[in-house]
Amino acid sequence: MSGSTSPVTRRGVITAYVYARRRVIEAGFLPELQWQQSRGSVAPTESDFLREFAWVVLAAGMRERVIRLKFSRISEAFLQFESAESIAQSRCKCRTDALEVFGHKGKINAIVGAAVRVYREGFSTTLASLNSSDLAYLQTFDFIGPATSCHLAKNLGLEIVKPDRHLVRLTAACGYDCPTNLCRDIAEFVGERLSVVDLVLWRYATLSKTYLEELSTHLLA
């Protein structure tokens, strides 16, 4: 196997993945997988960029469930992320309203700053920079580092794997030394996008604290 460092077979890895995917779908997350699959079919819009930027910044270091409960009100505060211009021109009110929902000034300021920057530079410049430099460009925004740039790029439709702690653990359990190699091997076999495989594995890991133990029997199939 590409990148493999253990006797775990590809058959075992695929069997484990199919099991994980079934668990994710049974838990009600099929729409999430379908959304990720649809990413990349068309270029992200300005609204897509602003919304996903806000989601990734707010979610960094937080439980996803907490952000999901607040995100509708955050979107209202930022005028539904309709355009960078609308946020930039109303940035004081957007900032005030958003802080009433989520009190982290640094993160809220980063969202406002991103909208102002996109407005001033023009979204065509943003999109061109994203396509040409990918993660390096994203990391020029406040609160976007190596891990969060992977998350944002994936949500915007780039074929990127986010090496979070769950995926790193699963990678080691499957006998790989690189999360991207693990996801690529699975993606090529099952015919799914790299980012969808990443999402399946991450979402499965959030469903059970004993996910490594559960998968171990399937890995040895």
C-alpha positions in Angstrom: 0.0 0.0 0.0 1.2 3.5 -0.8 2.6 5.0 2.4 1.9 1.9 4.4 4.2 0.9 7.2 2.4 -2.1 8.7 1.0 -5.5 7.7 -2.6 -4.2 7.7 -3.9 -5.0 4.2 -5.7 -2.7 1.8 -8.7 -5.0 2.1 -8.8 -4.4 5.8 -8.5 -0.7 5.4 -11.4 -0.6 2.8 -13.5 -2.9 5.0 -13.0 -0.6 8.0 -13.8 2.5 5.8 -17.0 0.9 4.5 -18.0 0.1 8.1 -17.2 3.7 9.2 -19.2 5.2 6.3 -22.2 3.1 7.1 -22.1 4.2 10.7 -21.9 7.9 9.6 -24.9 7.5 7.3 -26.9 5.6 9.9 -26.2 8.5 12.3 -27.9 10.9 9.9 -24.9 12.5 8.2 -25.6 11.6 4.6 -26.5 15.2 3.7 -23.1 16.3 5.0 -21.3 13.8 2.8 -23.4 14.8 -0.2 -22.6 18.5 0.5 -18.9 17.7 0.6 -19.2 15.7 -2.6 -20.8 18.7 -4.3 -17.9 21.0 -3.3 -15.4 21.5 -6.2 -18.0 20.9 -9.0 -18.2 24.7 -9.3 -15.9 27.5 -8.1 -16.8 28.9 -4.7 -18.7 32.2 -4.8 -17.9 35.3 -2.7 -20.6 34.3 -0.3 -19.3 30.7 0.0 -15.8 32.0 0.8 -17.1 34.4 3.5 -19.4 31.8 5.1 -16.8 29.0 5.1 -14.1 31.4 6.4 -16.3 32.3 9.3 -17.2 28.7 10.0 -13.6 27.5 10.1 -12.4 30.4 12.2 -15.1 30.0 14.8 -14.8 26.2 14.9 -11.0 26.3 15.5 -10.5 24.8 19.0 -14.2 24.5 19.6 -16.7 21.7 19.6 -18.5 21.6 16.2 -21.9 21.2 17.9 -21.4 24.5 19.7 -20.7 26.4 16.5 -23.5 24.8 14.7 -26.0 26.0 17.4 -24.7 29.5 17.1 -24.0 29.8 13.4 -27.5 30.8 12.2 -27.3 33.9 14.5 -23.8 34.6 13.4 -24.9 34.5 9.8 -27.7 37.0 10.6 -25.1 39.3 12.3 -23.0 39.2 9.1 -26.0 39.8 6.8 -26.1 36.2 5.7 -22.6 36.6 4.2 -24.3 37.9 1.1 -21.3 40.0 0.0 -18.1 41.4 1.3 -19.2 44.9 0.4 -22.3 44.7 2.6 -20.3 43.5 5.6 -17.5 46.0 5.0 -19.9 48.9 4.8 -21.8 47.8 8.0 -18.8 46.3 9.8 -19.3 48.1 13.1 -22.8 46.9 13.5 -21.8 43.4 12.2 -19.1 43.2 14.7 -21.3 44.4 17.6 -24.1 42.0 16.7 -21.7 39.0 16.2 -20.0 39.6 19.6 -23.4 39.3 21.3 -23.6 35.8 19.9 -19.9 34.7 20.1 -17.8 36.7 22.5 -14.3 36.0 21.0 -13.2 39.4 19.8 -10.2 38.0 17.9 -12.2 35.6 15.9 -15.0 38.1 15.1 -12.5 40.7 14.1 -10.8 38.1 11.8 -14.1 37.6 10.0 -14.7 41.3 9.7 -11.2 41.8 8.4 -11.5 39.0 5.8 -14.7 40.6 4.4 -13.1 44.1 4.3 -10.0 42.6 2.5 -12.1 40.7 0.0 -14.1 43.9 -0.7 -11.0 46.0 -1.2 -9.1 43.5 -3.3 -12.1 42.1 -5.2 -13.2 38.5 -5.1 -11.8 37.8 -8.5 -8.3 38.5 -7.0 -9.2 36.3 -3.9 -10.3 33.4 -6.1 -7.2 33.7 -8.4 -4.9 33.8 -5.4 -6.6 30.8 -3.9 -6.3 28.8 -7.1 -2.6 29.7 -7.6 -1.2 29.3 -4.1 -3.9 27.4 -2.2 -2.9 27.0 1.5 -0.2 29.7 1.4 -2.7 32.3 0.4 -5.3 31.3 3.0 -2.7 31.5 5.7 -2.3 35.2 5.1 -5.6 35.8 6.7 -5.9 36.2 10.5 -6.7 33.0 12.5 -5.9 30.8 9.5 -2.9 28.5 10.2 -1.7 25.2 8.8 -4.5 23.1 10.1 -7.3 25.6 9.6 -6.1 26.4 6.1 -6.6 22.7 5.2 -10.1 22.8 6.7 -11.0 25.9 4.8 -9.6 24.7 1.5 -11.5 21.5 1.8 -14.7 23.3 2.5 -14.1 25.5 -0.6 -13.8 22.4 -2.8 -10.0 21.8 -3.0 -8.9 18.2 -2.7 -7.2 18.6 0.6 -7.0 16.3 3.6 -7.1 18.0 7.0 -4.6 16.2 9.3 -6.5 16.6 12.6 -5.8 14.5 15.6 -8.5 11.9 14.8 -7.2 11.4 11.3 -3.7 11.2 12.5 -4.7 8.4 14.9 -6.6 6.6 12.3 -3.7 6.9 9.9 -1.4 5.2 12.3 -3.9 2.5 13.1 -4.3 1.7 9.4 -0.5 1.4 9.1 0.1 4.6 7.1 2.6 7.4 7.8 0.6 10.1 6.0 -3.2 10.9 6.2 -3.2 12.0 2.6 -1.9 8.7 1.4 -4.5 6.8 3.5 -7.4 8.9 2.1 -6.0 8.7 -1.4 -5.8 4.9 -1.4 -9.4 4.7 -0.1 -10.7 7.3 -2.5 -9.2 5.6 -5.5 -10.6 2.2 -4.5 -14.2 3.3 -3.6 -14.5 6.1 -6.2 -15.1 9.0 -3.8 -13.5 12.4 -3.6 -10.5 12.7 -1.3 -12.3 15.3 0.8 -15.3 13.0 1.3 -13.1 10.2 2.6 -11.5 12.6 5.0 -15.0 13.7 6.2 -16.2 10.2 6.6 -13.3 9.3 8.8 -13.4 12.5 10.8 -17.2 12.3 11.4 -17.0 8.6 12.3 -14.3 9.4 15.0 -16.7 12.0 16.5 -19.4 9.4 16.9 -17.6 7.1 19.4 -14.8 7.6 21.9 -13.8 4.0 21.2 -13.5 4.4 17.4 -10.0 2.9 17.2 -11.1 -0.2 19.0 -14.2 -0.6 16.9 -12.2 -0.4 13.7 -9.5 -2.7 14.8 -11.5 -5.9 14.1 -12.4 -4.6 10.6 -8.8 -3.7 9.8 -7.8 -7.3 10.3 -10.5 -8.7 8.0 
